[in-house]
Amino acid sequence: MDNPIWSYFFRPPQEKKANLELLKALPVFANLSTGELILVERVLHERQYGTGEIVFNEGEPGAGMYIVKKGEVSITKRIAGEKSLHLAMIPEKSFFGEIALLDEIPRSASAISATDTVLFGFSKPDLENILERNSRLGSKIVMNLSRLVNQRLIKANENLEKLQLELTILKEQMGK
């Protein structure tokens, strides 16, 4: 079946169950009931990418987050003009790009499929629609996103502090 609408409704029950288990394991959807997870699963957009295919480029508008159902995605950042720095490998059963659900800032890095990959897209309009139709569910998701962003900010601050300390020690050693 090539029609995505028909293929959604006629998905085998074991695939639907696996999708719900995937969502349940992600911190973005923590503490959601099975019924709430079903509502989220219904709005996800499944897309397949071949190895090396670009999911999004740095600088493009962020439209939403992605969940890796199958495969891996490489996150890279341009530095010094044309050079590219590998930042992370996003494994199966993980997610990336979640900031785009909260803010419409340009993508801070690029995402490229490292293998043949199947992703679920969860867009900002999908989240806004959930907030409008089911404010309790939408609020749970937004609170989970806020916690994630907060945890990552704390980690970034810790890393910055560590780097500053290492630079201070290095300067002192060079000054001797």
Accessible surface in RSA format (square Angstrom, percent):
REM  Atomic radii and reference values for relative SASA: ProtOr
REM  Chains: A
REM  Algorithm: Lee & Richards
REM  Probe-radius: 1.40
REM  Slices: 20
REM RES _ NUM      All-atoms   Total-Side   Main-Chain    Non-polar    All polar
REM                ABS   REL    ABS   REL    ABS   REL    ABS   REL    ABS   REL
RES MET A   1   164.35  85.1  90.33  59.8  74.03 176.3  97.27  82.7  67.08  88.9
RES ASP A   2   149.88 105.0 118.54 118.0  31.33  74.1  42.71 100.5 107.16 106.9
RES ASN A   3    68.28  47.1  60.32  58.3   7.96  19.2  23.61  56.8  44.67  43.2
RES PRO A   4   101.78  74.2  93.63  85.3   8.15  29.6  97.10  80.2   4.68  29.1
RES ILE A   5   117.08  66.6 112.75  84.0   4.32  10.4 117.08  84.3   0.00   0.0
RES TRP A   6   137.77  55.3 137.77  66.7   0.00   0.0 113.16  60.3  24.61  39.9
RES SER A   7    39.91  33.7  35.50  47.4   4.42  10.2  24.95  53.1  14.96  21.0
RES TYR A   8    34.88  16.3  34.88  19.8   0.00   0.0  30.09  22.6   4.79   5.9
RES PHE A   9   127.01  63.5 109.79  68.0  17.22  44.8 109.87  66.6  17.14  49.1
RES PHE A  10   122.14  61.1  96.27  59.6  25.88  67.3 100.88  61.2  21.26  60.9
RES ARG A  11    40.32  16.9  30.69  15.6   9.63  22.9   6.90   9.4  33.42  20.3
RES PRO A  12    58.44  42.6  53.10  48.4   5.34  19.4  58.44  48.2   0.00   0.0
RES PRO A  13   107.37  78.2 100.81  91.9   6.56  23.8 104.00  85.9   3.36  20.9
RES GLN A  14   129.61  72.5 119.93  87.6   9.68  23.1  65.06 138.5  64.55  49.0
RES GLU A  15    48.88  28.1  44.35  33.5   4.53  10.8  21.50  41.6  27.38  22.4
RES LYS A  16    66.19  32.3  66.19  40.6   0.00   0.0  32.08  28.9  34.11  36.3
RES LYS A  17   139.18  67.9 136.47  83.7   2.71   6.5  81.11  73.0  58.07  61.9
RES ALA A  18    57.72  53.1  46.60  71.9  11.12  25.3  52.65  74.1   5.07  13.4
RES ASN A  19     1.28   0.9   0.84   0.8   0.44   1.1   0.45   1.1   0.83   0.8
RES LEU A  20    29.45  16.4  28.85  20.6   0.60   1.5  29.19  20.5   0.26   0.7
RES GLU A  21    93.04  53.4  88.35  66.8   4.69  11.2  35.72  69.1  57.32  46.8
RES LEU A  22    11.74   6.5   7.60   5.4   4.14  10.4  11.07   7.8   0.67   1.8
RES LEU A  23     0.00   0.0   0.00   0.0   0.00   0.0   0.00   0.0   0.00   0.0
RES LYS A  24   119.25  58.2 105.05  64.5  14.20  33.8  59.49  53.5  59.77  63.7
RES ALA A  25    75.71  69.6  39.71  61.3  36.01  81.9  51.52  72.6  24.19  64.1
RES LEU A  26     4.77   2.7   3.57   2.6   1.20   3.0   4.21   3.0   0.56   1.5
RES PRO A  27    64.10  46.7  55.89  51.0   8.21  29.8  61.19  50.5   2.91  18.1
RES VAL A  28     0.00   0.0   0.00   0.0   0.00   0.0   0.00   0.0   0.00   0.0
RES PHE A  29     1.55   0.8   0.00   0.0   1.55   4.0   0.00   0.0   1.55   4.4
RES ALA A  30    35.25  32.4  31.20  48.2   4.05   9.2  34.67  48.8   0.59   1.6
RES ASN A  31   133.41  92.0 100.45  97.1  32.95  79.3  38.64  93.0  94.77  91.6
RES LEU A  32    13.39   7.5   0.00   0.0  13.39  33.6   0.79   0.6  12.60  33.9
RES SER A  33    60.68  51.3  48.07  64.1  12.61  29.1  52.01 110.8   8.67  12.1
RES THR A  34    81.87  58.2  76.67  77.7   5.20  12.4  47.79  64.2  34.08  51.5
RES GLY A  35    41.44  51.1   0.00   N/A  41.44  51.1  33.55  92.1   7.89  17.7
RES GLU A  36    20.06  11.5  19.43  14.7   0.63   1.5  11.29  21.8   8.77   7.2
RES LEU A  37     3.25   1.8   3.25   2.3   0.00   0.0   3.25   2.3   0.00   0.0
RES ILE A  38    58.89  33.5  58.89  43.9   0.00   0.0  58.89  42.4   0.00   0.0
RES LEU A  39    71.43  39.8  68.54  49.0   2.89   7.3  68.69  48.2   2.74   7.4
RES VAL A  40     0.00   0.0   0.00   0.0   0.00   0.0   0.00   0.0   0.00   0.0
RES GLU A  41     7.38   4.2   5.19   3.9   2.19   5.2   0.33   0.6   7.04   5.8
RES ARG A  42   141.67  59.5 118.22  60.3  23.45  55.8  29.58  40.4 112.09  67.9
RES VAL A  43    35.34  23.3  29.78  27.0   5.56  13.4  35.12  30.5   0.22   0.6
RES LEU A  44    20.62  11.5   1.08   0.8  19.53  49.1   1.08   0.8  19.53  52.6
RES HIS A  45   104.35  57.0  98.50  68.5   5.85  15.0  76.06  78.4  28.29  32.9
RES GLU A  46    68.88  39.5  35.99  27.2  32.90  78.3  13.77  26.6  55.12  45.0
RES ARG A  47   125.62  52.7 120.47  61.4   5.16  12.3  49.12  67.1  76.50  46.4
RES GLN A  48   130.13  72.8 113.45  82.9  16.69  39.7  30.38  64.7  99.76  75.7
RES TYR A  49    10.29   4.8   5.66   3.2   4.63  12.1   2.18   1.6   8.11  10.0
RES GLY A  50    32.52  40.1   0.00   N/A  32.52  40.1  27.70  76.0   4.82  10.8
RES THR A  51    94.67  67.3  67.37  68.3  27.31  65.1  55.23  74.2  39.44  59.6
RES GLY A  52    46.67  57.6   0.00   N/A  46.67  57.6  26.99  74.1  19.68  44.1
RES GLU A  53    66.42  38.1  58.33  44.1   8.09  19.3  34.98  67.7  31.45  25.7
RES ILE A  54    88.61  50.4  73.03  54.4  15.58  37.6  73.03  52.6  15.58  42.3
RES VAL A  55    17.69  11.6   0.00   0.0  17.69  42.6   0.00   0.0  17.69  48.0
RES PHE A  56    19.35   9.7  17.09  10.6   2.26   5.9  19.35  11.7   0.00   0.0
RES ASN A  57    55.20  38.1  55.20  53.3   0.00   0.0  11.27  27.1  43.93  42.5
RES GLU A  58    25.62  14.7  17.68  13.4   7.95  18.9   4.25   8.2  21.37  17.4
RES GLY A  59    44.57  55.0   0.00   N/A  44.57  55.0  25.54  70.1  19.03  42.6
RES GLU A  60    69.40  39.8  66.33  50.2   3.07   7.3  29.36  56.8  40.04  32.7
RES PRO A  61   114.14  83.2 100.14  91.3  14.00  50.9 102.42  84.6  11.72  72.8
RES GLY A  62     9.09  11.2   0.00   N/A   9.09  11.2   0.34   0.9   8.75  19.6
RES ALA A  63    63.11  58.0  56.68  87.5   6.43  14.6  62.89  88.6   0.22   0.6
RES GLY A  64     4.35   5.4   0.00   N/A   4.35   5.4   3.52   9.7   0.83   1.9
RES MET A  65     0.95   0.5   0.00   0.0   0.95   2.3   0.00   0.0   0.95   1.3
RES TYR A  66    41.38  19.3  41.38  23.5   0.00   0.0  12.47   9.4  28.91  35.6
RES ILE A  67     0.00   0.0   0.00   0.0   0.00   0.0   0.00   0.0   0.00   0.0
RES VAL A  68     0.00   0.0   0.00   0.0   0.00   0.0   0.00   0.0   0.00   0.0
RES LYS A  69    48.07  23.5  38.57  23.7   9.51  22.6  31.97  28.8  16.10  17.2
RES LYS A  70   112.44  54.9 112.44  69.0   0.00   0.0  75.78  68.2  36.67  39.1
RES GLY A  71    12.17  15.0   0.00   N/A  12.17  15.0  11.08  30.4   1.09   2.4
RES GLU A  72    64.40  37.0  64.40  48.7   0.00   0.0  13.59  26.3  50.81  41.5
RES VAL A  73     0.00   0.0   0.00   0.0   0.00   0.0   0.00   0.0   0.00   0.0
RES SER A  74    16.75  14.2  16.75  22.3   0.00   0.0  11.16  23.8   5.59   7.8
RES ILE A  75    22.29  12.7  22.29  16.6   0.00   0.0  22.29  16.0   0.00   0.0
RES THR A  76    21.94  15.6  21.78  22.1   0.17   0.4  16.52  22.2   5.43   8.2
RES LYS A  77    72.36  35.3  71.50  43.9   0.87   2.1  48.07  43.3  24.29  25.9
RES ARG A  78   123.87  52.0 112.48  57.3  11.39  27.1  40.25  55.0  83.62  50.7
RES ILE A  79    73.44  41.8  67.03  49.9   6.42  15.5  73.44  52.9   0.00   0.0
RES ALA A  80    92.26  84.8  44.73  69.0  47.54 108.1  64.66  91.1  27.60  73.1
RES GLY A  81    58.54  72.2   0.00   N/A  58.54  72.2  40.00 109.8  18.54  41.5
RES GLU A  82   165.27  94.9 142.78 108.0  22.49  53.5  66.64 128.9  98.63  80.5
RES LYS A  83   141.71  69.1 135.03  82.9   6.67  15.9  83.93  75.5  57.77  61.5
RES SER A  84    73.31  61.9  40.44  54.0  32.87  75.7  33.93  72.3  39.38  55.2
RES LEU A  85    86.05  47.9  84.45  60.4   1.61   4.0  86.05  60.4   0.00   0.0
RES HIS A  86    96.77  52.9  76.90  53.5  19.86  50.8  59.63  61.5  37.14  43.2
RES LEU A  87    89.71  50.0  57.66  41.3  32.05  80.6  59.67  41.9  30.04  80.8
RES ALA A  88    38.53  35.4  32.19  49.7   6.34  14.4  38.53  54.3   0.00   0.0
RES MET A  89    83.95  43.5  64.29  42.5  19.66  46.8  64.29  54.7  19.66  26.0
RES ILE A  90    24.49  13.9  24.49  18.2   0.00   0.0  24.49  17.6   0.00   0.0
RES PRO A  91    67.82  49.4  67.82  61.8   0.00   0.0  67.82  56.0   0.00   0.0
RES GLU A  92    81.80  47.0  69.77  52.8  12.03  28.6  18.01  34.8  63.78  52.1
RES LYS A  93   133.43  65.1 118.85  72.9  14.57  34.7  61.60  55.4  71.83  76.5
RES SER A  94    29.44  24.9  28.99  38.7   0.44   1.0   6.23  13.3  23.21  32.5
RES PHE A  95    13.93   7.0   8.36   5.2   5.57  14.5   8.36   5.1   5.57  15.9
RES PHE A  96    10.86   5.4   8.37   5.2   2.49   6.5  10.86   6.6   0.00   0.0
RES GLY A  97    19.72  24.3   0.00   N/A  19.72  24.3  12.43  34.1   7.29  16.3
RES GLU A  98     5.68   3.3   5.46   4.1   0.22   0.5   0.74   1.4   4.95   4.0
RES ILE A  99    70.26  40.0  70.26  52.3   0.00   0.0  70.26  50.6   0.00   0.0
RES ALA A 100     4.95   4.5   2.00   3.1   2.95   6.7   3.49   4.9   1.46   3.9
RES LEU A 101     3.94   2.2   0.00   0.0   3.94   9.9   0.00   0.0   3.94  10.6
RES LEU A 102    67.67  37.7  39.43  28.2  28.24  71.0  41.77  29.3  25.90  69.7
RES ASP A 103    70.23  49.2  68.31  68.0   1.92   4.5  14.78  34.8  55.45  55.3
RES GLU A 104   125.40  72.0 101.87  77.1  23.53  56.0  34.97  67.6  90.42  73.8
RES ILE A 105    85.19  48.5  81.56  60.8   3.63   8.8  82.90  59.7   2.29   6.2
RES PRO A 106    81.71  59.5  75.01  68.4   6.69  24.3  75.05  62.0   6.66  41.4
RES ARG A 107    21.30   8.9  13.78   7.0   7.52  17.9  11.74  16.0   9.56   5.8
RES SER A 108    82.02  69.3  70.90  94.6  11.12  25.6  44.32  94.4  37.70  52.8
RES ALA A 109     9.66   8.9   8.17  12.6   1.49   3.4   8.17  11.5   1.49   4.0
RES SER A 110    11.65   9.8  11.65  15.5   0.00   0.0   4.75  10.1   6.90   9.7
RES ALA A 111     0.00   0.0   0.00   0.0   0.00   0.0   0.00   0.0   0.00   0.0
RES ILE A 112    49.50  28.2  49.50  36.9   0.00   0.0  49.50  35.6   0.00   0.0
RES SER A 113     1.00   0.8   0.00   0.0   1.00   2.3   0.00   0.0   1.00   1.4
RES ALA A 114    34.19  31.4  11.53  17.8  22.66  51.5  19.62  27.6  14.58  38.6
RES THR A 115    51.98  37.0  50.55  51.2   1.43   3.4  51.96  69.8   0.02   0.0
RES ASP A 116    88.96  62.3  82.70  82.3   6.26  14.8  25.91  61.0  63.04  62.9
RES THR A 117     2.40   1.7   0.00   0.0   2.40   5.7   0.01   0.0   2.39   3.6
RES VAL A 118    18.13  11.9  18.13  16.4   0.00   0.0  18.13  15.7   0.00   0.0
RES LEU A 119     0.66   0.4   0.56   0.4   0.10   0.3   0.56   0.4   0.10   0.3
RES PHE A 120     2.39   1.2   2.39   1.5   0.00   0.0   2.39   1.4   0.00   0.0
RES GLY A 121    11.86  14.6   0.00   N/A  11.86  14.6  10.68  29.3   1.18   2.7
RES PHE A 122     0.84   0.4   0.00   0.0   0.84   2.2   0.05   0.0   0.79   2.2
RES SER A 123    25.93  21.9  25.00  33.4   0.93   2.1  21.69  46.2   4.24   5.9
RES LYS A 124    37.71  18.4  37.71  23.1   0.00   0.0  15.57  14.0  22.14  23.6
RES PRO A 125    85.85  62.6  80.00  72.9   5.86  21.3  81.21  67.1   4.64  28.8
RES ASP A 126    20.05  14.0  18.70  18.6   1.35   3.2   1.35   3.2  18.70  18.6
RES LEU A 127     3.89   2.2   3.89   2.8   0.00   0.0   3.89   2.7   0.00   0.0
RES GLU A 128    83.80  48.1  78.86  59.7   4.93  11.7  35.73  69.1  48.06  39.2
RES ASN A 129    59.83  41.3  55.00  53.2   4.83  11.6  16.29  39.2  43.53  42.1
RES ILE A 130    12.11   6.9   9.54   7.1   2.58   6.2  12.11   8.7   0.00   0.0
RES LEU A 131    61.83  34.4  54.87  39.3   6.95  17.5  55.12  38.7   6.71  18.1
RES GLU A 132   151.65  87.1 116.16  87.9  35.49  84.5  43.86  84.8 107.79  88.0
RES ARG A 133   193.18  81.1 154.08  78.5  39.10  93.1  53.91  73.7 139.28  84.4
RES ASN A 134    49.85  34.4  44.28  42.8   5.56  13.4  17.04  41.0  32.81  31.7
RES SER A 135    74.56  63.0  69.36  92.6   5.19  12.0  34.99  74.5  39.57  55.4
RES ARG A 136   170.26  71.5 162.38  82.8   7.88  18.8  65.80  89.9 104.47  63.3
RES LEU A 137     0.90   0.5   0.90   0.6   0.00   0.0   0.90   0.6   0.00   0.0
RES GLY A 138     0.00   0.0   0.00   N/A   0.00   0.0   0.00   0.0   0.00   0.0
RES SER A 139    54.32  45.9  51.23  68.4   3.09   7.1  30.06  64.0  24.26  34.0
RES LYS A 140    53.07  25.9  47.10  28.9   5.96  14.2  40.08  36.1  12.99  13.8
RES ILE A 141     0.00   0.0   0.00   0.0   0.00   0.0   0.00   0.0   0.00   0.0
RES VAL A 142    41.51  27.3  41.51  37.6   0.00   0.0  41.51  36.1   0.00   0.0
RES MET A 143   100.81  52.2 100.81  66.7   0.00   0.0  71.36  60.7  29.45  39.0
RES ASN A 144     9.40   6.5   7.58   7.3   1.83   4.4   1.56   3.7   7.85   7.6
RES LEU A 145     0.00   0.0   0.00   0.0   0.00   0.0   0.00   0.0   0.00   0.0
RES SER A 146    48.17  40.7  41.28  55.1   6.89  15.9  27.79  59.2  20.38  28.6
RES ARG A 147   121.88  51.2 119.33  60.8   2.55   6.1  59.00  80.6  62.88  38.1
RES LEU A 148    14.75   8.2  14.64  10.5   0.11   0.3  14.69  10.3   0.06   0.2
RES VAL A 149    46.30  30.5  44.77  40.5   1.53   3.7  45.72  39.7   0.58   1.6
RES ASN A 150    79.80  55.0  76.46  73.9   3.34   8.1  17.59  42.3  62.22  60.1
RES GLN A 151   108.10  60.4 101.50  74.2   6.60  15.7  38.05  81.0  70.06  53.1
RES ARG A 152   116.73  49.0 111.08  56.6   5.65  13.5  56.78  77.6  59.95  36.3
RES LEU A 153   103.89  57.9  99.74  71.4   4.15  10.4 102.94  72.3   0.95   2.6
RES ILE A 154    87.98  50.1  87.02  64.8   0.96   2.3  87.77  63.2   0.22   0.6
RES LYS A 155   118.48  57.8 118.00  72.4   0.49   1.2  70.56  63.5  47.92  51.0
RES ALA A 156    53.63  49.3  44.29  68.4   9.34  21.2  49.32  69.5   4.31  11.4
RES ASN A 157    81.74  56.4  77.02  74.4   4.73  11.4  23.47  56.5  58.28  56.3
RES GLU A 158    93.89  53.9  87.52  66.2   6.37  15.2  39.50  76.4  54.39  44.4
RES ASN A 159    76.66  52.9  72.60  70.2   4.05   9.8  24.05  57.9  52.61  50.9
RES LEU A 160    96.44  53.7  92.89  66.5   3.55   8.9  95.93  67.4   0.50   1.4
RES GLU A 161   122.06  70.1 119.81  90.6   2.25   5.3  40.62  78.6  81.44  66.5
RES LYS A 162   127.24  62.1 123.28  75.6   3.97   9.4  69.28  62.4  57.97  61.7
RES LEU A 163    93.74  52.2  92.53  66.2   1.21   3.0  93.55  65.7   0.19   0.5
RES GLN A 164   101.08  56.5  98.90  72.3   2.18   5.2  30.63  65.2  70.44  53.4
RES LEU A 165   109.55  61.0 104.90  75.0   4.66  11.7 108.56  76.2   0.99   2.7
RES GLU A 166    86.70  49.8  80.58  61.0   6.12  14.6  38.58  74.6  48.11  39.3
RES LEU A 167    86.25  48.0  85.87  61.4   0.38   0.9  86.25  60.6   0.00   0.0
RES THR A 168    66.98  47.6  65.46  66.4   1.53   3.6  41.48  55.7  25.51  38.6
RES ILE A 169    79.27  45.1  79.26  59.0   0.02   0.0  79.26  57.1   0.02   0.0
RES LEU A 170    91.55  51.0  90.78  64.9   0.77   1.9  91.43  64.2   0.12   0.3
RES LYS A 171   150.48  73.4 141.05  86.5   9.43  22.5  85.50  77.0  64.98  69.2
RES GLU A 172   103.98  59.7  94.11  71.2   9.87  23.5  41.29  79.9  62.68  51.2
RES GLN A 173   110.92  62.0  94.80  69.3  16.11  38.4  31.77  67.6  79.15  60.0
RES MET A 174   148.34  76.8 115.84  76.7  32.50  77.4 106.41  90.5  41.93  55.6
RES GLY A 175    71.17  87.8   0.00   N/A  71.17  87.8  37.42 102.7  33.75  75.6
RES LYS A 176   202.95  99.0 138.22  84.8  64.73 154.1 115.37 103.8  87.57  93.3
END  Absolute sums over single chains surface
CHAIN  1 A    11137.5       9474.4       1663.1       6725.4       4412.1
END  Absolute sums over all chains
TOTAL         11137.5       9474.4       1663.1       6725.4       4412.1
